[in-house]
Amino acid sequence: MNDYTDLLYLVGAIVVFSMLTMQVNRLIFRNNVTQMQSGIEYHAVTHAQDYADQLQWIRSEDDLDDFADDFPRTDNVVYDPDDASATLPFLVNIAVSDTTIPNSNVLNKRVLISLNSQYLENRDMSVVTPSRTIVFEFIKSFPN
């Protein structure tokens, strides 16, 4: 090194390199967070769909009421198949109410499956609560 300008260039290069390194690390971190959040959403939706599939097989109104009496409850879903202790707690609620469909000759029930977890991130910044709820809603019909 001949003078101070070489030292200033070296310091400037180190600062630029560290800023680029911080940006890359921030990008990798955000990518990992997005990937984890997508995995949690996937598990939440598939767990709610499992309950919807179970409800499709119910054939009587009494069986539907008996099934819905077990809720709300907390289900622990395994997140990582390689590690059985890595579970996600989901608060599941199934609500059944009567509904009417015009010109219908069957008994109709409105079934609402709601699934909530502290790990489900709320993307709406105007809402104060940090978690959000996954909701499935459908009509279950029984013969009169």
Short mmCIF file of the C-alpha atoms (twelve columns), coordinates in Angstrom:
data_MODEL
# 
_entry.id   MODEL 
# 
loop_
_atom_site.group_PDB 
_atom_site.id 
_atom_site.type_symbol 
_atom_site.label_atom_id 
_atom_site.label_alt_id 
_atom_site.label_comp_id 
_atom_site.label_asym_id 
_atom_site.label_seq_id 
_atom_site.Cartn_x 
_atom_site.Cartn_y 
_atom_site.Cartn_z 
_atom_site.pdbx_PDB_model_num 
ATOM 1   C CA . MET A 1   0.000   0.000   0.000  1 
ATOM 2   C CA . ASN A 2   1.432   3.311   -1.039 1 
ATOM 3   C CA . ASP A 3   -0.897  5.810   0.586  1 
ATOM 4   C CA . TYR A 4   -4.164  6.270   2.422  1 
ATOM 5   C CA . THR A 5   -6.348  6.083   -0.721 1 
ATOM 6   C CA . ASP A 6   -5.739  2.334   -1.007 1 
ATOM 7   C CA . LEU A 7   -6.823  1.949   2.605  1 
ATOM 8   C CA . LEU A 8   -9.960  4.027   1.975  1 
ATOM 9   C CA . TYR A 9   -10.798 1.899   -1.090 1 
ATOM 10  C CA . LEU A 10  -10.383 -1.247  1.020  1 
ATOM 11  C CA . VAL A 11  -12.644 0.100   3.769  1 
ATOM 12  C CA . GLY A 12  -15.229 1.164   1.176  1 
ATOM 13  C CA . ALA A 13  -15.136 -2.293  -0.432 1 
ATOM 14  C CA . ILE A 14  -15.590 -3.944  2.952  1 
ATOM 15  C CA . VAL A 15  -18.596 -1.722  3.725  1 
ATOM 16  C CA . VAL A 16  -20.211 -2.438  0.336  1 
ATOM 17  C CA . PHE A 17  -19.548 -6.164  0.724  1 
ATOM 18  C CA . SER A 18  -21.058 -6.201  4.231  1 
ATOM 19  C CA . MET A 19  -24.154 -4.323  3.020  1 
ATOM 20  C CA . LEU A 20  -24.640 -6.832  0.189  1 
ATOM 21  C CA . THR A 21  -24.129 -9.708  2.620  1 
ATOM 22  C CA . MET A 22  -26.794 -8.286  4.945  1 
ATOM 23  C CA . GLN A 23  -29.252 -7.970  2.047  1 
ATOM 24  C CA . VAL A 24  -28.637 -11.565 0.961  1 
ATOM 25  C CA . ASN A 25  -29.054 -12.807 4.543  1 
ATOM 26  C CA . ARG A 26  -32.296 -10.829 4.893  1 
ATOM 27  C CA . LEU A 27  -33.579 -12.292 1.621  1 
ATOM 28  C CA . ILE A 28  -32.722 -15.850 2.678  1 
ATOM 29  C CA . PHE A 29  -34.366 -15.327 6.081  1 
ATOM 30  C CA . ARG A 30  -37.563 -13.939 4.533  1 
ATOM 31  C CA . ASN A 31  -37.629 -16.859 2.099  1 
ATOM 32  C CA . ASN A 32  -37.359 -19.333 4.985  1 
ATOM 33  C CA . VAL A 33  -40.126 -17.562 6.921  1 
ATOM 34  C CA . THR A 34  -42.395 -17.624 3.853  1 
ATOM 35  C CA . GLN A 35  -41.663 -21.303 3.287  1 
ATOM 36  C CA . MET A 36  -42.466 -22.179 6.918  1 
ATOM 37  C CA . GLN A 37  -45.675 -20.115 6.838  1 
ATOM 38  C CA . SER A 38  -46.785 -21.820 3.627  1 
ATOM 39  C CA . GLY A 39  -46.160 -25.213 5.227  1 
ATOM 40  C CA . ILE A 40  -48.259 -24.243 8.259  1 
ATOM 41  C CA . GLU A 41  -51.087 -23.020 6.008  1 
ATOM 42  C CA . TYR A 42  -50.900 -26.272 4.033  1 
ATOM 43  C CA . HIS A 43  -51.220 -28.355 7.199  1 
ATOM 44  C CA . ALA A 44  -54.104 -26.192 8.443  1 
ATOM 45  C CA . VAL A 45  -56.075 -26.479 5.209  1 
ATOM 46  C CA . THR A 46  -55.488 -30.227 4.870  1 
ATOM 47  C CA . HIS A 47  -56.513 -30.782 8.494  1 
ATOM 48  C CA . ALA A 48  -59.735 -28.823 7.959  1 
ATOM 49  C CA . GLN A 49  -60.323 -30.773 4.742  1 
ATOM 50  C CA . ASP A 50  -59.944 -34.035 6.691  1 
ATOM 51  C CA . TYR A 51  -62.828 -32.953 8.904  1 
ATOM 52  C CA . ALA A 52  -64.880 -31.951 5.873  1 
ATOM 53  C CA . ASP A 53  -64.276 -35.412 4.385  1 
ATOM 54  C CA . GLN A 54  -65.376 -37.071 7.628  1 
ATOM 55  C CA . LEU A 55  -68.524 -34.960 7.662  1 
ATOM 56  C CA . GLN A 56  -69.372 -36.002 4.106  1 
ATOM 57  C CA . TRP A 57  -69.791 -39.613 5.281  1 
ATOM 58  C CA . ILE A 58  -72.292 -38.766 8.031  1 
ATOM 59  C CA . ARG A 59  -75.734 -39.997 7.020  1 
ATOM 60  C CA . SER A 60  -78.100 -38.747 9.742  1 
ATOM 61  C CA . GLU A 61  -78.793 -35.538 11.576 1 
ATOM 62  C CA . ASP A 62  -78.246 -37.191 14.963 1 
ATOM 63  C CA . ASP A 63  -74.811 -38.461 13.912 1 
ATOM 64  C CA . LEU A 64  -73.912 -34.956 12.758 1 
ATOM 65  C CA . ASP A 65  -74.979 -33.475 16.088 1 
ATOM 66  C CA . ASP A 66  -73.009 -36.144 17.985 1 
ATOM 67  C CA . PHE A 67  -69.937 -35.438 15.865 1 
ATOM 68  C CA . ALA A 68  -70.200 -31.667 16.418 1 
ATOM 69  C CA . ASP A 69  -70.602 -32.091 20.195 1 
ATOM 70  C CA . ASP A 70  -66.896 -33.047 20.433 1 
ATOM 71  C CA . PHE A 71  -65.850 -29.530 19.410 1 
ATOM 72  C CA . PRO A 72  -64.152 -27.108 20.068 1 
ATOM 73  C CA . ARG A 73  -60.962 -28.990 20.727 1 
ATOM 74  C CA . THR A 74  -57.233 -28.676 20.165 1 
ATOM 75  C CA . ASP A 75  -55.575 -31.045 17.701 1 
ATOM 76  C CA . ASN A 76  -51.818 -31.474 17.546 1 
ATOM 77  C CA . VAL A 77  -50.790 -32.127 13.949 1 
ATOM 78  C CA . VAL A 78  -47.327 -33.502 13.192 1 
ATOM 79  C CA . TYR A 79  -45.470 -30.894 11.140 1 
ATOM 80  C CA . ASP A 80  -42.288 -32.823 10.337 1 
ATOM 81  C CA . PRO A 81  -42.631 -36.525 9.461  1 
ATOM 82  C CA . ASP A 82  -39.041 -37.130 10.597 1 
ATOM 83  C CA . ASP A 83  -39.625 -35.605 14.036 1 
ATOM 84  C CA . ALA A 84  -42.810 -36.714 15.807 1 
ATOM 85  C CA . SER A 85  -42.343 -34.080 18.518 1 
ATOM 86  C CA . ALA A 86  -42.653 -31.240 15.971 1 
ATOM 87  C CA . THR A 87  -46.389 -30.610 16.195 1 
ATOM 88  C CA . LEU A 88  -48.671 -27.702 15.394 1 
ATOM 89  C CA . PRO A 89  -51.554 -27.052 17.800 1 
ATOM 90  C CA . PHE A 90  -54.770 -26.173 15.964 1 
ATOM 91  C CA . LEU A 91  -57.945 -25.056 17.712 1 
ATOM 92  C CA . VAL A 92  -60.738 -26.709 15.713 1 
ATOM 93  C CA . ASN A 93  -64.403 -25.820 16.012 1 
ATOM 94  C CA . ILE A 94  -67.326 -27.272 14.077 1 
ATOM 95  C CA . ALA A 95  -70.618 -25.408 14.310 1 
ATOM 96  C CA . VAL A 96  -73.871 -26.764 12.880 1 
ATOM 97  C CA . SER A 97  -76.945 -24.634 12.275 1 
ATOM 98  C CA . ASP A 98  -80.214 -24.995 10.387 1 
ATOM 99  C CA . THR A 99  -80.559 -23.316 7.043  1 
ATOM 100 C CA . THR A 100 -83.246 -23.123 4.427  1 
ATOM 101 C CA . ILE A 101 -82.858 -23.453 0.711  1 
ATOM 102 C CA . PRO A 102 -85.872 -22.308 -1.341 1 
ATOM 103 C CA . ASN A 103 -87.867 -25.143 -2.950 1 
ATOM 104 C CA . SER A 104 -85.837 -27.786 -1.163 1 
ATOM 105 C CA . ASN A 105 -87.478 -31.019 0.022  1 
ATOM 106 C CA . VAL A 106 -84.617 -32.061 2.284  1 
ATOM 107 C CA . LEU A 107 -83.367 -31.020 5.726  1 
ATOM 108 C CA . ASN A 108 -80.386 -28.694 5.261  1 
ATOM 109 C CA . LYS A 109 -77.693 -27.981 7.808  1 
ATOM 110 C CA . ARG A 110 -75.026 -25.322 7.499  1 
ATOM 111 C CA . VAL A 111 -71.686 -26.704 8.719  1 
ATOM 112 C CA . LEU A 112 -68.888 -24.317 9.593  1 
ATOM 113 C CA . ILE A 113 -65.382 -25.704 10.200 1 
ATOM 114 C CA . SER A 114 -63.020 -23.124 11.696 1 
ATOM 115 C CA . LEU A 115 -59.388 -23.790 12.425 1 
ATOM 116 C CA . ASN A 116 -57.114 -21.380 14.261 1 
ATOM 117 C CA . SER A 117 -53.506 -21.465 15.408 1 
ATOM 118 C CA . GLN A 118 -51.106 -18.989 16.907 1 
ATOM 119 C CA . TYR A 119 -48.719 -19.901 14.084 1 
ATOM 120 C CA . LEU A 120 -51.084 -18.845 11.286 1 
ATOM 121 C CA . GLU A 121 -49.857 -15.391 10.389 1 
ATOM 122 C CA . ASN A 122 -52.409 -12.687 9.712  1 
ATOM 123 C CA . ARG A 123 -51.443 -10.789 6.565  1 
ATOM 124 C CA . ASP A 124 -53.981 -8.008  7.148  1 
ATOM 125 C CA . MET A 125 -52.051 -5.306  8.978  1 
ATOM 126 C CA . SER A 126 -55.228 -3.470  10.022 1 
ATOM 127 C CA . VAL A 127 -56.240 -6.378  12.287 1 
ATOM 128 C CA . VAL A 128 -54.752 -6.323  15.780 1 
ATOM 129 C CA . THR A 129 -54.739 -10.082 16.382 1 
ATOM 130 C CA . PRO A 130 -51.616 -11.795 15.051 1 
ATOM 131 C CA . SER A 131 -53.299 -15.058 14.043 1 
ATOM 132 C CA . ARG A 132 -55.986 -15.789 11.506 1 
ATOM 133 C CA . THR A 133 -58.653 -18.429 11.079 1 
ATOM 134 C CA . ILE A 134 -59.151 -20.883 8.236  1 
ATOM 135 C CA . VAL A 135 -62.893 -21.365 7.631  1 
ATOM 136 C CA . PHE A 136 -64.652 -24.040 5.584  1 
ATOM 137 C CA . GLU A 137 -68.387 -23.708 5.104  1 
ATOM 138 C CA . PHE A 138 -70.756 -26.068 3.352  1 
ATOM 139 C CA . ILE A 139 -74.339 -27.331 3.321  1 
ATOM 140 C CA . LYS A 140 -75.091 -30.875 4.495  1 
ATOM 141 C CA . SER A 141 -78.472 -32.267 3.435  1 
ATOM 142 C CA . PHE A 142 -80.513 -35.101 4.921  1 
ATOM 143 C CA . PRO A 143 -83.756 -36.682 3.676  1 
ATOM 144 C CA . ASN A 144 -86.893 -35.613 5.525  1 
# 
